[in-house]
Amino acid sequence: MTALSSDERVAPLAGLFRLLGDATRLRIVLACVQQRLAVGAIAEALGLSPSLVSHHLRHLRAARIVRAERVGKQVFYAAADAHISAMLGAMLEHVAEPATHWQEGA
């Protein structure tokens, strides 16, 4: 953990959490963790406009949170790698824990 205290690693990590701190972007990433989806499918599943989804996906791709895969004329999006999926899975487990579970150690 000592290596993580250097600014060269903390700043990009903070940027990643800042991106994921937006509920819309987080919902998009969670959809992409479950399966590979096209913009239209993401938009429909989340009740968003395709242009808004595309806008968020640009930011998420730039941060290497999601990856794009072209199949013919269509582009599908998925979580960038197992690190993203594992991190989000662990955080979802964390928030699902009963409050009394983590208060015991306080």
Secondary structure, 3 states (H helix, E strand, C coil): CHHHHCHHHHHHHHHHHHHHCCHHHHHHHHHHHHCCEEHHHHHHHHCCCHHHHHHHHHHHHHCCCEEEEEECCEEEEEECCHHHHHHHHHHHHHHHCCHHHHHCCC
